[in-house]
Amino acid sequence: MAQNKREGTLVEPILRLNGEHVRAIHKASLSLLDDPGIFCFNETAAGVLNDAGCSVSSKQENQGVWRIRFPAALVEQSLESAPEKVVLGARNPKNRLVLDARVPEVYFGTGSETNIYLDTRKREYVCPNNTSLTLCHPSFHQERGSIEYLCQSAKLCDVLQQVDFFIRNVNIQNEGITPENKDVNVFLASLMYSTKHVQSGLVELDSLKHVLRLAELISEGSEGFPKNPVISFITCVIKSPLQMVDDTTEKLIAIAGKNFPVVISGSPQGGSTAPIEEEGMTAMINAEILAGITLTQIINPGTPVLYGAVPVRARLDTLHDLYGVPEVIHYNTDCIQMARHYGIPCYSTAGVGDAKVPGMQATIEKVFSQLFVAAAGAQYIHYAFGLLDKTNIFSPLQAVLDDAQIGLVRGILRRPVFTDKDILETVEQVKKVMDSKTRLFARHIRKAMRKGLVSLSYPFETRELEDRVLINAFQKLKDILSGPDNRLDETLIEKIYREIPGLLPRNFFEIPGIQD
Amino acid sequence: MADILGEIKKNLIAGRVDREDEGFDEDMVGQPGVTELVRQALEENIPPADILNEALTPGMEEVGVLFEEGEYMVPDMLASAECIAEATKILEPYFSGQEIQSRGKFVIATVEGDLHDVGKNIVSTILQASGFEVQDLGTCVKADDIVSIVKETKAGFLGLSALLTSTMTHMKETIDKLKEEGLRDQVVVCIGGAPVSEEFAQKIGADLYGEDAFDAINKLDKINAPGN
């Protein structure tokens, strides 16, 4: 079982903060957790935290809120009990992820829950002055997210090599979807086609038991549940600045009580809901995440948690989210170091930009964060595939492009793997080649090629004097979507339909074709 | 008999020249490669024609298919081509020159003033593996010397390589000298190298421009040498 895991990319982490910075941020976060503390909107949490030794004010009736002041010792004790290692299962046990806070092994995955699915078609344009001159380019159409598109995305991401885990990335908006049945439909659509780890938030706490049963039914075919937890949860328990929201906190308490892996995620916006300065943002988001972690460890010491950092910056013209700027990378790399300092695996953010369609802007905005956040050694990087217009659009074409980009990023960050024996062998190789007639090393690179140590050229390159990257990527997308999938077995689907209430009819889970 | 021919073919596909060659699998080191196996086959009185026709040729064809399918890359192709070249050297005496079907004599050189030979060496190796009798003159070869060798060997093909814009002019000089010597019609002139192009080939009166070794082979397949 221990050997059955997906290989991530082991990196030599770059450091942005020095030891003094880390200690100072930690101290500042503890100070914030003491004063002003957390404004808590959930009564259960207020009670639990009060019993654990926090100072909890009486309910401030006009705001419906308890003010919680966390003693530093309680926070630090909670950090001790949070596990360093978190295992996330998968339908195919070879896709299990072992996230170890002390090991900078990087995995990339999807997210967020986008409202818009960017349908892509190929168009040929003819020059009006010279009809022999043509240009192929994709055209884009915004579609409402649906179960069918979530299924399509799950299939695509199951095939894409660089996608290590699948966070539901399409907001299903079909007629018939209600808050009560949304969770089971989201998880089934994802698990129907993904053999990788599946993660999502929960809309309704009451759905938890059905979602867990669904995962249990699916896990029976692999290595059992909860030994192989094919699903886990994200909880945005904190609304910045420093507020613990009512309904998500209730869900977090329930999930922690069941000892399920859970992300404690905070997403402050530097410049509006958090300080814009690096040190202020990091101290505050860190305080927010520590508050969530502390709650889980009080509820159930040892709850597997991920340190969820989703910091963003405000645009200066509209105060909307802005991802494609250096500060967001600074915020994220700082958080990765804080998570490592605490010995908790880090859920981080990379690959988000502000471009609305695939192209040069999207590439530039994405690639720097994909590279630097991974270089900092985050174990679990979400938002990395297909996102456009911040987190509003999922583009399958962009996901294909991101897959190629992340392949390059992994190649760049690969650690040196040679030994003394390898050095001696390579010296011998040089001697051998110098004795040969051609003095060419080409034939000797094959071992490294087969070991995956030799990167290939950019897969969507064009050799002529034109840029066909998008069209070449579109062809790959078409090939994947018209190719085979790992859909759940029909007998299992029937069993699921007999046991799980609220699922929309089976035809909703068919994958739509892709048009030229 | 079938076993050893199968082993030769297998090692050719793995691109292992000899027992020191790891191919792409470390575990193979120490096991006989193509040259040892060919010698062993000859000692076992296996007819040289069988070695050629039942092991080497089908092996190289399979390598070609793997290359076409994208499974093999140029380094794999080169390794197998090197195996063929070494095996051919061992077999040559047994054929007395008549039974191995040569595709023609091919003189190849990097032109005067240019020391670059990587591309020329790759092309040379692939040409040998494709059945040409290659005479590689090396680098920085003067036009007069090239023409003299073409005349002496009665070669049907001439390959000229250059990497520098300052040396590519010697290609035209060589072709002009072939004309002066009355040899131009008996030799197919192929050119290649980073600064040259199809247009340049036409401009200087070359017969063929090869973008790379495989492009050159494909184009040569469609040409019959005048002198062969």
Boltz contact constraints between the chains, C-beta under 6 A:
constraints:
  - contact:
      token1: [A, 438]
      token2: [B, 121]
      max_distance: 6.0
  - contact:
      token1: [A, 440]
      token2: [B, 121]
      max_distance: 6.0
  - contact:
      token1: [A, 442]
      token2: [B, 75]
      max_distance: 6.0
  - contact:
      token1: [A, 442]
      token2: [B, 78]
      max_distance: 6.0
  - contact:
      token1: [A, 443]
      token2: [B, 75]
      max_distance: 6.0
  - contact:
      token1: [A, 443]
      token2: [B, 78]
      max_distance: 6.0
  - contact:
      token1: [A, 443]
      token2: [B, 79]
      max_distance: 6.0
  - contact:
      token1: [A, 445]
      token2: [B, 75]
      max_distance: 6.0
  - contact:
      token1: [A, 446]
      token2: [B, 24]
      max_distance: 6.0
  - contact:
      token1: [A, 446]
      token2: [B, 75]
      max_distance: 6.0
  - contact:
      token1: [A, 447]
      token2: [B, 24]
      max_distance: 6.0
  - contact:
      token1: [A, 450]
      token2: [B, 24]
      max_distance: 6.0
